[in-house]
Amino acid sequence: MKRTFGLLLVAAAVFAISPELDACGDKSLSAGGIRWQRALAARYPASVLAYVPSSSPVSSATRELKFPETLRRVGHRYSEVASLGELRTSIETGRYNVVVVGLGEVADVERNLGQLAARVVVVPVAYRLSKSEIRDAASQQRFLIRAPGKDVEYLDTIAEAVKFGSKGLRKS
């Protein structure tokens, strides 16, 4: 009897001080979980076009973030182009509402797109920058994806960009 009581007391102590454990699927229901992100994608569907020239760090960033797989898993569309001509042609179709580019390429892309840039929300990717560089970039850009980073962060950024673009607002 004493032994059983002692075991119960030890088990209760272990459960009391152990970290909180979520049941299977609980993480998918929490803010940022897959179901939450799918609901957000259904409300703000994104057709993401990534400008990924061979010399750009965005290529490495999208691979590291598993961008194509993650975006498709939550319900967004994703495509990549490697040249400004392909980027221009793709935007002219009107099928895309978000364009992902490297932070260092934003000005060049917006200048080359001209009036077409108003059709999409340009979201720069800051790849492997220091905290101070990211802070400076965040103060200059409305939206910013940090890489490496968490899926939840860039999915939220994309949803905010789509929400912003759907209101017809554009940063001058």
C-alpha positions in Angstrom: 0.0 0.0 0.0 2.8 2.4 0.9 4.6 1.5 -2.2 1.6 2.2 -4.4 1.0 5.5 -2.7 4.7 6.4 -3.1 4.6 5.6 -6.9 1.4 7.7 -7.3 3.1 10.6 -5.5 6.2 10.4 -7.7 4.0 10.1 -10.9 2.0 13.2 -9.8 5.2 15.1 -9.1 6.6 14.2 -12.5 3.5 15.3 -14.3 3.3 18.5 -12.2 6.8 19.7 -13.1 7.1 18.3 -16.6 6.7 20.7 -19.6 3.2 21.0 -21.1 2.6 18.4 -23.7 0.1 18.9 -26.4 -2.1 16.1 -27.6 -1.8 15.0 -31.2 -3.2 17.7 -33.5 -3.4 20.5 -30.8 -0.5 22.3 -32.5 -2.5 22.4 -35.7 -5.3 24.2 -34.0 -3.2 26.8 -32.2 -2.4 30.2 -33.7 0.1 29.6 -36.5 -0.7 25.9 -36.8 -1.5 24.3 -40.1 -5.3 24.6 -39.8 -4.9 28.3 -38.7 -2.7 29.0 -41.7 -5.1 27.2 -44.1 -7.9 29.3 -42.8 -5.8 32.4 -43.2 -4.9 31.3 -46.8 -8.6 30.7 -47.6 -9.4 34.2 -46.4 -6.4 35.8 -48.1 -5.4 33.5 -51.0 -2.0 34.3 -52.4 -0.6 33.6 -55.8 3.1 34.1 -55.0 5.6 34.7 -57.8 9.3 34.5 -56.7 11.9 36.3 -58.7 14.9 33.9 -58.4 17.7 34.8 -60.7 20.7 32.4 -60.4 22.9 35.1 -58.6 20.2 35.9 -56.1 20.2 34.8 -52.5 16.4 34.3 -52.8 17.1 30.9 -54.4 18.9 29.7 -51.3 16.3 31.3 -49.0 13.3 29.7 -50.7 15.0 26.3 -50.6 15.9 26.7 -46.9 12.4 27.9 -46.0 10.8 25.2 -48.0 8.8 27.9 -49.6 7.1 26.0 -52.4 6.0 23.1 -50.3 4.8 25.2 -47.4 2.9 27.6 -49.5 1.2 24.9 -51.4 0.4 22.9 -48.3 -1.6 25.8 -46.7 -3.4 26.5 -50.0 -1.4 29.3 -51.8 -0.1 29.1 -55.3 3.6 29.4 -56.0 5.7 29.9 -59.1 9.3 31.0 -59.8 10.8 33.0 -62.6 14.5 33.6 -63.3 14.5 36.7 -65.5 13.0 40.2 -65.4 11.3 39.4 -68.8 9.6 36.4 -67.3 8.6 38.4 -64.2 7.1 41.1 -66.3 5.1 38.6 -68.5 3.9 36.7 -65.5 2.6 39.9 -63.7 0.9 41.0 -66.9 -1.3 37.9 -66.8 -2.8 39.2 -63.6 -2.6 35.8 -61.9 -0.2 36.9 -59.1 -0.8 39.2 -56.2 2.5 38.8 -54.3 6.0 39.0 -55.7 8.9 37.8 -53.6 12.3 39.3 -54.4 15.7 39.6 -52.7 16.1 42.6 -50.5 18.9 44.0 -52.6 16.8 43.6 -55.8 13.7 45.5 -54.7 14.5 48.9 -56.2 15.7 47.3 -59.5 12.6 45.1 -59.9 10.2 48.0 -59.1 12.1 50.3 -61.5 12.0 47.7 -64.3 8.4 46.8 -63.7 7.2 50.5 -63.7 3.4 50.6 -63.6 3.1 46.9 -63.4 4.5 47.0 -59.8 1.2 48.5 -58.7 -0.6 45.3 -59.6 1.3 43.2 -57.0 2.7 43.6 -53.5 6.4 43.2 -53.6 7.7 41.4 -50.5 11.5 41.4 -50.0 13.4 38.5 -48.5 16.3 39.3 -46.1 18.6 36.3 -46.3 21.2 35.8 -43.6 21.5 39.4 -42.5 22.5 40.7 -39.1 19.9 41.9 -36.6 20.8 45.6 -37.3 20.5 45.1 -41.1 17.2 43.4 -40.6 16.0 46.2 -38.4 17.1 48.8 -41.0 15.4 46.9 -43.8 12.2 46.5 -41.7 12.0 50.2 -41.2 12.3 50.8 -45.0 9.9 48.1 -46.2 6.3 47.5 -45.4 6.7 43.8 -45.6 9.8 41.6 -45.0 10.5 37.9 -44.9 13.4 36.9 -42.8 15.4 33.9 -43.8 16.2 31.7 -42.1 12.9 31.9 -40.2 9.8 30.1 -39.1 7.0 29.1 -41.5 4.5 30.9 -39.4 6.3 34.2 -39.7 6.5 34.3 -43.5 3.0 32.9 -43.9 1.7 35.7 -41.7 3.7 38.2 -43.7 2.2 36.9 -47.0 -1.3 37.0 -45.6 -0.8 40.6 -44.5 0.6 41.5 -47.9 -2.5 40.0 -49.6 -4.8 41.8 -47.2 -2.9 45.0 -47.9 -3.1 44.5 -51.7 -6.8 43.6 -51.6 -7.6 47.0 -50.1 -6.1 48.6 -53.1 -3.4 50.4 -51.1 0.1 50.7 -52.4 3.2 52.2 -50.8 4.5 55.1 -52.8 
